[in-house]
Structure formats: C-alpha cells, structure tokens
Amino acid sequence: MIQRFFLLFWLFVLPAWLPLPAHAAEGIEFVEATLEPGEEGYRLSSRFSVELPRAVEDALSRGVPLYFSLQAEVTRYRWYWFDEVSVKAKRKIRLSYNVLTQQYRASIDGSLHQNFANLDDMLSLLRRPGRWLIADPGALNRGGNYTVAIQLALDVSELPKPIQVSAMSSDEWRLSSGWNKFSYRSEAK
C-alpha cells in the first residue's frame, strides 16, 4: 500500500510541483521606452517583445493584413484638476504577406513601405518601431515632470468582418501590451 502511495506521488504529484520549461510568451509585452529631446522635437524610442499566436500567424500567412496601433500620451500632473494631456500621438503599422511573391511587407502610416524575406525580420519592425517624433520642440514645459504612457496593440477593427467575429471571442486575437508608463523630466535651460 505504501509503495503504491509513493508510486502515485512520483507519477502525479511531484511533476505538478516542478517548474515547467520556459516557452516564448505569445503576445505583446513592453520592454522599455525613452523620450529624447532634440532640435526637431521629442522622439520616443521603444522596445517590445512580440510573438504572434498560431491563429494570427496563420491568418497573416494566408494574406490577411494585420494592423497594429502604437499610441503614446504625455501628461502632466495637476493637483487641482485632471492631468493635462500635453501630447497625444498615434502610429498605424500594417503587416501583410503576399502569397504570390512570398514576401512579407510592412508599412508605417501608409508611407514607409519595406519588404522582408521572413516573418521574424518583419516582426523586428514591431519589436523596435524606431525613434518616432511625437511632439514639437515647445510642446513640453522646461523643467516639468511628465508621465509618458505607451501601448502597442493589434487593431481588431481593421480585420475582415468574418475574422472580426471570431477574433472578438478569442483570446489569441487580443494582442496588446497594455498601457505602460514611465516618468520623464523635461530639461530646464
């Protein structure tokens, strides 16, 4: 009887306590971001971890374009009223796959177009969207303390209608980093 107990313990209970092997997490996770002042204005650099779930990757490989929205908001705390929104910026990134030419294509705001040989190279554009000009030089008060919020998310409303219906009820299609915030102090001169 005791031998059976130990056998059952080793077969069923002990494996539940052992850590699972690490897998690459599917979805979008925020890694880091910085806001840099310059002569043209304020540039936002960001980095995300992006792994597409199988259903999303399959849809892309069948020619369904994916639209991702990169949003940034810079606010200043006010004790007497709502926080002041100093800057709001949005960028649309379109990812697609041409089945005939077997090439991946990405475009940012409909202007920058770039072709890629494989999916991982194209996803590097999402992982590091580049230094993005979000505000004019005088948009932030000198010496002010600000909160910068950033989010990268799949825009399900841009999907074809039949896919939208299944995407609304599936967790695989809910790709978002969520709003991630960091503090920024504008340089005083």
C-alpha positions in Angstrom: 0.0 0.0 0.0 2.8 2.4 0.9 4.6 1.5 -2.3 1.6 2.5 -4.3 1.3 5.7 -2.5 5.0 6.6 -3.3 4.5 5.5 -6.9 1.4 7.7 -7.3 3.3 10.5 -5.6 6.2 10.3 -8.0 4.0 10.0 -11.1 1.3 12.6 -10.4 2.1 14.9 -7.5 5.8 15.6 -7.9 5.6 16.7 -11.6 3.0 19.3 -10.7 5.5 20.9 -8.3 8.3 21.0 -10.8 8.7 24.2 -12.9 7.5 24.0 -16.5 10.0 24.6 -19.2 10.2 28.2 -20.4 8.3 28.9 -23.6 8.3 32.1 -25.5 5.2 34.0 -24.3 2.8 34.7 -27.1 1.5 38.2 -27.4 3.0 41.7 -26.9 5.0 42.7 -23.8 6.5 46.1 -23.1 10.3 46.0 -22.6 11.5 49.7 -22.4 11.0 53.2 -23.8 12.7 56.5 -23.6 11.8 60.1 -24.6 14.6 62.2 -26.1 14.5 65.9 -26.8 16.1 67.2 -30.0 16.1 70.1 -32.4 13.1 68.7 -34.3 11.1 67.9 -31.2 10.7 65.0 -28.8 11.4 61.5 -30.1 10.1 58.3 -28.5 12.1 55.1 -28.7 10.5 51.9 -27.6 11.1 48.2 -27.5 8.5 45.4 -27.2 8.6 41.6 -27.1 6.3 40.4 -29.9 5.3 36.7 -30.6 2.2 36.1 -32.7 -0.1 33.3 -31.6 -0.6 30.5 -34.2 -4.1 31.6 -35.3 -2.8 35.1 -36.0 0.3 33.9 -37.8 -1.8 31.5 -40.0 -4.2 34.3 -41.0 -1.2 36.5 -41.9 0.4 33.7 -44.0 -2.9 33.4 -45.9 -2.9 37.0 -46.9 -4.9 38.7 -44.2 -3.3 42.1 -43.3 -2.7 42.9 -39.7 -2.9 46.5 -38.4 -1.1 47.4 -35.2 -1.6 50.7 -33.3 1.2 52.3 -31.5 0.0 55.0 -29.2 1.8 57.5 -26.9 0.4 60.0 -24.5 2.4 62.5 -22.4 0.6 64.0 -19.4 1.5 66.5 -16.6 0.1 66.0 -13.1 -2.2 68.8 -11.8 -3.3 68.7 -8.2 -6.3 71.0 -8.8 -7.9 69.3 -11.9 -7.5 66.4 -14.3 -4.0 65.7 -15.6 -3.0 67.9 -18.5 -2.6 65.9 -21.7 0.4 67.6 -23.4 0.9 65.2 -26.3 -1.1 62.5 -28.0 0.4 60.6 -30.9 -0.7 57.5 -32.8 1.0 55.4 -35.4 -0.5 52.7 -37.5 1.7 49.7 -38.6 0.4 47.4 -41.3 1.8 43.9 -41.7 1.0 41.8 -44.7 2.1 38.8 -46.7 1.9 38.4 -50.4 1.2 34.8 -51.2 2.2 35.1 -54.9 5.6 36.7 -54.3 6.1 35.0 -50.9 7.3 38.3 -49.3 6.3 40.0 -46.1 5.6 43.7 -46.3 5.3 46.3 -43.6 4.2 49.9 -43.8 4.1 52.7 -41.2 1.3 55.2 -41.5 0.9 54.3 -45.2 4.1 56.0 -46.2 7.1 53.9 -45.3 7.0 50.5 -47.1 9.5 47.8 -46.6 9.7 44.2 -47.8 11.1 41.3 -45.7 12.1 37.8 -46.6 10.7 36.2 -43.5 8.3 36.8 -40.6 10.9 37.2 -37.9 12.6 40.0 -39.8 9.2 41.8 -40.3 8.4 41.4 -36.6 11.6 43.2 -35.7 9.9 46.3 -37.0 7.2 45.9 -34.4 9.7 44.9 -31.7 11.7 48.2 -32.3 9.4 50.7 -34.0 12.2 53.2 -34.3 12.7 56.8 -33.0 9.3 58.4 -33.5 8.8 62.1 -33.5 5.8 62.6 -31.2 5.9 66.4 -30.3 7.2 69.7 -31.4 10.2 71.3 -29.5 8.0 73.6 -27.4 5.3 71.0 -26.5 6.6 70.4 -23.0 7.4 73.0 -20.3 11.0 73.2 -19.4 11.7 71.6 -16.0 8.3 70.0 -15.9 7.6 66.4 -14.7 5.6 64.3 -17.1 4.2 60.8 -17.3 4.7 59.1 -20.7 2.3 56.2 -21.5 2.8 53.9 -24.4 0.8 51.0 -25.9 1.2 48.6 -28.8 -1.9 46.6 -29.8 -3.5 44.7 -32.7 -6.4 46.7 -34.1 -9.1 44.1 -34.5 -11.5 46.6 -36.1 -9.3 46.6 -39.2 -9.6 42.8 -39.8 -12.0 41.5 -42.4 -15.5 41.2 -41.0 -15.7 37.3 -40.9 -12.4 37.2 -38.9 -13.6 40.1 -36.6 -16.4 37.9 -35.4 -14.1 35.1 -34.3 -11.5 37.5 -33.1 -13.8 39.1 -30.6 -14.4 35.9 -28.8 -10.9 34.5 -28.9 -8.0 35.4 -26.6 -5.5 34.6 -29.3 -6.5 37.8 -31.2 -6.4 40.1 -28.2 -2.8 41.3 -28.6 -1.9 44.3 -26.5 1.0 45.4 -24.4 -1.4 47.4 -22.2 -0.6 51.0 -21.2 2.9 51.2 -19.8 4.1 54.3 -18.1 7.4 55.9 -17.2 8.4 59.3 -15.8 10.1 62.0 -17.8 11.6 65.3 -16.6 11.9 68.0 -19.3 15.3 69.7 -19.3 15.5 73.1 -17.7 17.5 75.7 -19.5 
